[in-house]
Amino acid sequence: MIIRQLQDTPADALAVQCIARASFGDLLGIAGTEPDDERATAQQLARTRHLVQSDPEGCWIAEQDGEAVGAALSMRREGVWLLSLFVVLPSAQGKGVGRLLLDRAAAYGRGCLRGMLCASPSPAAARRYRRAGFTLHPAMALRGKVDRSGLLDPGDIPVHPGNATHLHLLDSVDRRLRGSAHGIDHEYMLAHYEDLLIADTLAGSGYCYRNGGRVRLLAATSKRIATRLLREALARVPDGEEAVVDFLTAEQEWAVDVGLELGLSLQTRGYLALRGMRPPAPYIPSAGFL
């Protein structure tokens, strides 16, 4: 068994993607994975290479007899350690591969007082993260076709498209809610996601990324602003496409209420695992960038 740092190469990025698809199966959407289409594939490969470039010491791959069998991608952002992806092939599970990978990734976060990750419903994963000192917050997901009859009232908070000129606002909201900015990760999200929505008023600020039917990340300084942003993001989901809002903890009841009002269905969805911090709110985490 070889555990080595990921390299910034197409081959290593593709190996990580193949492991994730083989391991998650029908749980696509957990830990940043996507449905299998050309655009999503390109985004996955770009995300892996983005993290290898920004946090090379936090990205690891396990190989057995020349075959990639596991990977862990992690990052540090202003004192917060974030696990973007942790995956082991079913055939390699129960052999210590996961422990070795997680130990390497966690070592990169040594000295960080806070930590975040999105976890699958796997009992083995929950056990591993709990032993690593994380508090497991059961999470929910909203899914379904948007009932557009509930979108008639846009509210009195203006929402407009965002771009790179808003990075200071984005980082300011991030620091207020989770104690650290996303920083360089916004460059990836701006380049690969369809919409960045901004709300900036005297009463507060917020933003939301949307890509296809999926709400990627939402952060706001008040529930009122967060609600307006989520409604706008769901209004922009293409007709006929399923809307998805993942990893909602009990602190995000405002989002649950919006989804139910617009005809989405609620289901359980793994855990938001946190160490040294409470669930940010109002906030919808990014599975890949938290």
Buried (B, 14 or more C-beta within 10 A) or exposed (E): EEBEEBBBEEEBBBBBBBBBBEBBEEBBBBBBBBBEEEEBBEBBBBBBBBBBEBBBEBBBBBBBEEEBBBBBBBBBBBEBBBBBBBBBBEEBBEBEBBEBBBEBBBEBBEEBEBBBBBBBBBEEBBEBBBEBEBBBBBBBBBBBBBEEEBBEEEEEBEBEEBEEEBBEBBBBBBBBBBBBBBBBBBBBBBEBBEBBBBBBBEEBBBBBBBBBBBBBBBBBBBBBBBBBBBBBBBBBBEEEEBBBBBBBBEBBBBBBEBBBBBBBEBEEBBBBBBBBBEBBBBBBBBBBBB
